[in-house]
């Protein structure tokens, strides 16, 4: 009696099998029956995992030839993902067969060179070959060294470019961007040897850059349609034409954020500021520009314009919330909370003051110093936050004498007891 799959019409069987993309599964389907084997050429995507040929016999068929044979059987391949180590000749043979039909290409190149191998021509030749797939809409590259600009023509259809774990020489990225002028999404993660980068892409909407090193890179973005920008590892950041920017995240875990320069943040809804040290001028400028923000995340430990780490100066509680009236969610850590708690006018607050839209607050407390001021600030959030639904107080690595910490924690527990429907302790 025929199985349910075998009784299906050819078109339906082909449609089902077309959703299989793992090379192992495709090979297994080819062994089921001649009918299944005749249906697998209609798959649209092929994925070759990193460990695919780990147990491959050295005297067997060359893995690149196996991939070539599988690729050649596909009528119209749209997506090719290759993670196992392959050769330039293998890549050239595959792209000669399916390069023009590919819309998505993802390659783990595994050609990170050491300092004594920067003149290797393997990396550039690999990258040059990618240019033969000129109809790509998405390109993802892992583990690559760009010692010279790749010889690419303009990718007319490329909208998404992701480069992960890469090392760039000189101004290679400038040439790469010139070959991809229609990008709407750009991701650069774990990039080394980048001192300065300028992104001038008129259609870019989403951008994420993460530079590995001591955190002293400079970044300039000129993209009038940018909606989301995430930056890690830069000390100087400038972005003009940002009237459509809705989400902005700036972090520097290794160095200092010296300068930020944004033209217009009227549409900004989410702002994240993280890092060990920011210059106070950069913090003030970001808070001033982000007056319309709805979600603010602040985890900056210290300020100071030079090497010395300085605590935050006083921040006026009333002025801060009057300047951010649309704030709905506020994640605040250590230094910023301590700065807000230094306001000595909270006991005599104007009765007309309210925080109209604030719904969620998460506060990380690391010290019981100025415990009384901190409790008054917490009480003020509860009293004047007319829409407040959740106040989460996170106690983290509190370092001081035990009595002070215990007393402060008892006071917070009492606050929670009195406002159990809103306050939560973690």
Protein Blocks (a to p, Z undefined) as FASTA:
>chain_A
ZZfklmpcfklmmmmmmmpmbfklmmmmmmmpmmlmmmmmmpcbdcddfklmmmgcfklc
cfklmmmmmmmmpmbacbdcdfbdcdfklmmmmmmmmmmmpmbdcddfklaccfklmmpc
klmmmmmmmmmmmmbfbdcdehiadfbccdddddfklmbdcdehiadehjllmmmmmmmm
mbcbdcdehiahiabdcdddfkbmbdcdddedehpaccddddfkbfbdcdehiabdcdeh
illbmbdcdddfkbccfbdcdfblklpmbdcdedjbdcfklmmmmmmmmmmbfbdcdddf
bgcjblbdcddddddfklmmmmmmmbmbdcdehjlmmmmmmpcklmmgcfkbccfklmbd
cdddfbfghklmmmmmmmmmmmmmmmbfbdcdddehiacdfklmmmmmmmmmmmmmmmmm
lgccZZ
